[in-house]
């Protein structure tokens, strides 16, 4: 059974989890060309709670944010890869440029972003904190990024 779910299914799962003692952790991103930095980040995010939900930007959302040449991998492929990483419980998509709407729908217990975001700039912080949740950042352990990988490939070939 796949753990890639529609937003509607994720909302239903979240409602069920509200009645449990499980802490729901939420994060989001493009996750294009999965690398060690992504894996480290997701492992650390999962350690903050019991259930990790990852919302992926759709292909169209990434194009608007990062330009016409991205993503490298289509959303179905990115979802398949992320959903099969050990720390990830559920994967869904969001079409909007920011995750504000889906965060408002799910109201996670813990909202996580990379430490390259200052807490006061994290989209959805107000929603999560107003509902008794926490917003946390994760420090990157390596200097890896999809953009750097793409640049390295361009330089080498």
Secondary structure by P-SEA (a helix, b strand, c coil): ccccccaaaaaaaaaaaccccbbbbbbbcccccccaaaaaaaaaaaaaccbbbbbbbcaaaaaaacccccccccaaaaaaaaaaccccccccccccccaaaaaaaccccbbbbccccccccccaaaaaaaabbbbbbbbbcccccaaaaaaaaaaac
